[in-house]
Amino acid sequence: MLENKFVRAGVFFVVAFGVPVLLALFTGGNFDRGIEIGVVMGIIFAVMSQFFEPKDGSIIDEQ
């Protein structure tokens, strides 16, 4: 699943976006600020995910 670069970028974006939003909700922080930080983090992590390609024989390829 994660050998596809678009799926991998999407997964990285969703996880990086969700963390600050959930933290803002659970800690009583500003929800709008959590979304802003989540979007920035999501974009950064989605771009970074493209530099980490699965190697041959990795556990991602075995599934």
C-alpha positions in Angstrom: 0.0 0.0 0.0 2.7 2.5 1.0 4.8 1.8 -2.1 2.5 4.1 -4.1 3.9 7.6 -3.6 0.5 9.3 -3.6 -1.0 7.0 -0.9 2.1 7.4 1.2 1.9 11.2 0.9 -1.8 11.1 1.8 -1.2 8.9 4.9 1.6 11.2 6.1 -0.6 14.2 5.5 -3.5 12.8 7.4 -1.4 11.7 10.4 0.5 15.0 10.6 -2.7 17.0 10.2 -4.6 15.0 12.8 -2.1 15.3 15.6 -2.2 19.1 16.2 -6.0 19.1 15.6 -6.6 16.4 18.2 -4.2 18.0 20.7 -6.1 21.3 20.3 -9.4 19.5 21.0 -8.2 17.5 24.0 -6.2 20.3 25.7 -8.8 23.0 25.2 -6.6 25.0 22.8 -7.7 27.1 19.9 -9.3 24.8 17.2 -8.6 27.2 14.3 -5.0 27.4 15.3 -4.8 23.6 15.4 -6.1 23.4 11.9 -3.6 26.0 10.7 -0.7 24.1 12.3 -2.1 20.8 11.0 -2.2 22.0 7.4 1.4 23.2 7.5 2.6 20.1 9.2 0.7 17.9 6.8 2.2 19.6 3.8 5.7 19.3 5.2 5.3 15.7 6.1 3.7 14.8 2.7 6.7 16.3 0.9 9.2 14.7 3.2 7.5 11.3 2.7 8.7 11.4 -1.0 12.3 11.2 0.2 11.7 7.9 2.0 11.1 5.3 -0.7 10.7 1.7 0.4 13.8 -0.4 -0.3 13.7 -3.7 -2.1 12.9 -6.5 0.3 11.4 -4.2 2.9 8.4 -5.2 4.9 6.2 -2.9 2.9 6.9 -4.9 -0.3 6.2 -8.3 1.4 2.5 -7.6 2.0 
